[in-house]
Structures are given as C-alpha cells and as structure tokens.
Amino acid sequence: EGLSLKESMIIGTAGLTAALCLLKLEVMGLPAGGRVVVSGASGGVGSFAVALLARLGYLPAASTGSPDAAAWLREQTGTPVVVLPQTVGAVPNSDDLFRFFDEIVRSLAEATQP
C-alpha cells in the first residue's frame, strides 16, 4: 500500500532475484547459519539478499563502494559492511592491482570474522 505500480514491480523483481540466488546457494550446499558476502549490497537485489539471509539465520556481510550506503546498510540490517575502493575508470598497473585485491580480501576477511 502506498507504492506505485512501478515501485511495487521493482521491489518484486529485486526480491525474487535475491530469493532465487539464496535458493541456489542452499541447493549448492550452503550450511545453515553459514557466512555469505553480498557484493553490491546497497542495491535493490543486494539489500534484499542481506535481509533474507539475516532473517533466515545466515550470517551476511555486505560490500559496497559507497560510505553513505555502508552507513545505511549498518543502520538498517546490523550487518558488517565493507566499503570497497572505487576503481571506476582506473586501469591499475600490476603492483596496484595486487594491492587492490589484497585490500579487498583483507577487508572482507575482517568483516566476516565471528
């Protein structure tokens, strides 16, 4: 109630996509209470995925490229959030690329520690 037809269709599509992804993870053997990193968690599908995972007893951790989105995710879900470095338009050399991946892996590992 209170949503336009377009808004309700967007929520429905994002929610369905997130639910299908979770179903696939379960079919592939995701253990009950398992940890899952949701990339792009501030978007429609990602935010639904975080909410579904948490509600069903999984332990989601979220990643986003926006500090503002990270604050919103923490407030709305209580989920650990990693803000990944922005790389749009950047073509890193091999040394920068290794540092970039090292930073991502370190950040995600810290966020998903029990």
N, C-alpha and C positions, 0 to 999 in steps of 0.2 A: 504494500500500500504506500502511496506517495512517490512511487517511481514511475518514470515514463516507460513506454514500451521499449525504447532503445536501451535505457538503463537496465531494465529487467532482463533483456536479452543478453547484454554484455555480462552481467553477473552470472546468468545461467550458463553461458558458454565458458567463462573462466572457471566456474565451479565444476562443471562437467569435465573439463580438461584436467584440472587438478585431481579430481576423483579418479579418472582413468589412469593417470600417472601413478597414483598411490596403489591402485589395484594391480598394476603391472609390477610394482616393487614387491607387493605381497606375493604375487604369483612367482616372482623370481626368488623368493625366499627371505625377504626382509623379516628378521625376527621381531617378535612382539617387544615393544619398548626400545627398539633399535634407534640409533642416531642417523639422521638424514640431513645433509646440507642442501638447502634450497637456494639455487643460484637465481638471481633476478627476483628476489623475494618481495620487492616493493611493488612489483607489477600486479596485474589482476590475477593471473594464474598462480604466480609465486605466493602472493599473500593468502590466497585460498588454500594453497598446498600447506603452508605453515600452520594455518588454523586447523585444517583437517588432521594433519599429523599430530598436533598437540592434543586435539580433542579425542583422538583415538589411542592416545597413550604412547605415541612415539616421542622421540626427543629431537625436535628440529633445531637446526642452526641456520641462520639466514645470511645471505650475502647480497650486498647492493653496492652501487657505485656512488650513492648519494648520502652524505652525512645527515641531511634532513630526513630522508627516507629511513635511515637507520634509527633515528630518534623515534619516529612514528612507529616503526616495527617493534622496537623495545617496549614502547608505551602500550601498544595495542595487544601484543602477544606475550610479552615477558620472555621472549626467545633471545638467546645470544645472537648478536648481529656483528658481522664483519663488513667494514667498508673497504671495498677493493679499490686499488688505484685506478684512476681514469687513464685509458690508453687510446681513446678515440683520436684518430689521425696521426698517432705516433707510430713510427717504424723503428723499433729499437734495434740496436746492434746486438750481437750475440751476448756480450757481457751484460748489457742492460736487460736482455730477455731472461737470462739466468737469475739475475737479482729480482726481477719482476715475479717470476714463478716461485722463487724462494720465499718472497714476501707473502704471496697468496697462500702457499702451503702452510707457512708458519702461522698466519692469521687464522686460517681455518682450523688448524690443529688446536690452537689456543681456545678458540670459541667452542669446540666440541669436546673439550676435556670434561669429564664428570665432576 
